[in-house]
Amino acid sequence: MIFQSRRNLLIGGVTAAVLMLAPAMNASAQEPLKVGLLTVRSGPLAGTGAQTEAGFKVFLEQRKNIIEGREVQLFVADTTGNPAVARTKTQELIERDGVEVIIGAAFAFEALAIEGLIRQAKVPSLAGAGGEDLTQRKINPWFVRVSSSSAQVAHPFGEYAYKTLGYRKIVTIGDDTAYQHEFFGGFTRTFKEAGGAVIQKIWAPLGSADYAGAIASIDGDADAVVALFTGANALKFLRQYAEYGMKDKMPLLTGAITVDESFLQDVGDNAVGVISAGWYSAAHDSHENRDFVSSVKAATEGVDPGIYAIQAYSAGLALEAALKTLNGQTKDKDAFIKALRSVEIPNDPRGPWKLDDYGNPITNVYIRKVVRKDGRLQSEEIATIPNVSQFWTYDPQEFLKAKIYTRDGQ
């Protein structure tokens, strides 16, 4: 009897120990999850790449490099900000490294360069690129956007400029690229529908060394200027806009990329008072965002996270949410992409979001104003427009019947 009891006790103890170890045994038994990360480590866009890597690596560090029981094997590829290189590097990630999912691309020209590759190989891309038609008229089922479409924040912004800020006549000025064409198209559409007028459009060649001539040509009858520049171009434009006395004469509105937190401190007081629209602000007041900002600053020697950091982090959250529904399995590619295109993320540092039927987030849009607080510049949220779709308030089917926003449209 005593022997039997001891035997049962021993067996029970072993069974309990096995059950306790089961999750760890299962995790170690699974193959690593191979993830490709498209970034920019060289060239003029290298700053965006540093933010992309910081955002995704913070996500991995918070999870000790394990997602749903699978250790992440990360393959980082430098696209140099060149579409041809992006295509080559993506091909290497797929064919040589055997990645199961790609985080990126960050730019529309990269996404367009690789979209055929990911479609053919059936490898999902969780991307920040804003090219409208990738989630509209020419849907790639293996492309999932985790940021917003180009015009998504511009639609509510145009309406806000007219109804809340009270502007009636505006001038637009920006880099002559597809992203700006689509952003201004969305802003102009809703601003005009509200009753406003765009009295002048100024396009600057990408990489312009000087904006003096463009700034001098701004029509003085306008109530405000809507500008959109990226990276070093944003720094140059904001500096010259102030130097030529325009900052005190004509209010400046812009998209988040022009006052991105990753370089906002470098802009200095030239940015104070600028009002922008975006789907994230490092000043967003939530527990998740405070933790995120603190972690990114620790990883980047004090640089605040901007949109490139948060969209990489959002991609990680989307990947994690999909894997939870699949118990970590990715062998069935069709099931994997279906799970990815169905995610809802309630606890993102940027605020809650979910994907629509086209693979694009329905997300909050924040109207922000650059202020100096505690000695640092930040984009303070002054209004929130919740649950904004890439189609704004328009019927999706009717929206898609029209042509995409172009340089000369709207």
Steps between C-alpha positions, in 0.01 A plus 500: 500500500779741600704404191193548278429842649859607453491366145182697423653810658811462286299450183280795585803720560661400172174560313464847653859583413447388139185711475685801636781450250267435205484861373878531512545160333251601231678832443838333464355234272366755250714630221621861523277761343698655216421870465646737242535871582540749215680809624725778374849506654672715241420799285284808573217296655719321754334687787169332421671163502644555846148571624358195322755270660456656844122459487505134404787406729322659797201279415722189497686592818174542689418139408851364558517425126220242513158535335238236578759245601730558203840659524538776242787474255534853358655574161567871443538633144620848401305628199707825493172673415526375142215303336732275298702414810178444696394244241835320510508492879143374520580222257795400719283500813248272332723262299821488703382562855156342473318768696132441574403866536658834411478813714506784246526666263484849648467690171256475212774472236643200687160336547423532129840351414448188713126443469536248217756299699288469814193417292679221312672352806194548726708670768306768690636854525395699808584839359491868580504613137213731420437446126120515478422238239679215678195489727250647257466444126794262451492296819788265566360235738848448654547868580369617839541865593555581869518880470247686284439575137648825371174699510352336809608771744454773237124444456405597857775764506353689205161510667656603832692785334177647365251430780718534810798715401282722284724514191337574167789534254815290512820440303656153477875447466699177512738250346388390154446131585205258503458512878458878492269480199270264689517691830418833338229332294322384814543831683384705203194282444353542847612864537323591176191296586476694826507827306871589478723572203855405406631813332850375415696173470879507519707189424866480598731249328606226742835585655479875433796678651306818564132592548544878499342546157206274580435675832526845339236400245233413760180695433455757777120474482505153657386445859747216554761282330479121493850354454629144478872418499699202625823462695777747409260682266269565795785650703600728213147616426405572862822695554456710187127555562597663831804684361292670231252624760213276387459322835361818658293597197324186388410193711660174392320166485666169412497124520679318781804414285605865482522533879584138577611455860818321392648833384269754662761617753731585209239732349498722808258787548439514125242226561321656798135567420488277192178297489513152351290189453620147562404164645765511775665746735780424742305723741196268490387453859474128575686246710597303189641806328697624799669159520561497125650850492726422795624178337567658160684794655717255693580318175573816299695712748207724584326538162120502519313240292336621182274329247770263372560361849134462587401338171768233550371442853142484367614239248632291789167528683313394185730201455453398862120532480486283188727232648282480811206389286721239328676365812824628353472301177583657162536198267156556351571824314138567410393463863790721607412790270132466588586534868725799431230679300249452784692647793365747753752676726347660811824580685734664249698800635337709227147401608266222383472396137371218283532404136226562247402255227777640278793446737525860625459624860194677631677721750483819703623818334649763728517872431825610667670829577874536554571649842803528725440323829757432772770619264410259217290534189202269467192461284223555752166347406229766476225289340427134433295369210429135588475198272599666175480282189709541188167584333412768759120541496465396136346174384795272415350376174427852379843619617674227300314589182688829489864527393776506758609845620761638261727801467244694298186353657265675745 
